[in-house]
Amino acid sequence: MKKPVLRSLDTVLADEAIRYMKNAGNDELSAAVAIAIDRNKLDGTLRAPDEMEIHHALFLLRRARGLAAPSYDDMRLELKKRAAAARSAAA
């Protein structure tokens, strides 16, 4: 499957949200990270997205799917859990 690409920095459209979710195996946070990376590329930035950028991408993803806004604290906690799990797996 071709990796989805955003058409705009301002919003995530419903069809884009569906493709990102499908590409991420329905993992919402992974889809948001992919969106944040693609938003940075669209903006001409090659650096990895920070937590604020990921949260904004998650907000756009959820809004496009008609869902409530995400909690910043919950998202940060999940990112930290995933980072710790990745470090443990690498050790």
Residue pairs with C-beta under 8 A, 6 or more apart in sequence:
1 22
1 23
3 23
3 34
4 16
4 19
4 20
4 23
4 34
4 38
5 38
6 12
6 16
6 35
6 38
6 39
6 42
7 13
7 16
8 42
9 39
9 42
9 43
11 60
11 63
11 64
12 20
12 35
12 57
12 60
12 61
12 63
12 64
13 64
14 64
14 65
16 64
17 31
17 61
17 64
17 65
18 65
20 31
20 34
20 35
20 61
21 28
21 31
21 61
21 65
23 31
23 34
24 30
24 31
24 34
28 58
28 61
28 62
29 54
29 58
29 75
29 78
29 79
29 82
31 61
32 54
32 55
32 57
32 58
32 61
32 75
33 49
33 54
33 57
35 57
35 58
35 60
35 61
36 49
36 53
36 54
36 56
36 57
37 48
37 49
39 49
39 53
39 56
39 57
40 46
40 47
40 48
40 49
40 53
49 57
51 72
51 75
51 76
51 79
54 75
54 79
55 70
55 72
55 75
55 76
58 70
58 75
59 69
59 70
62 68
62 69
62 70
63 69
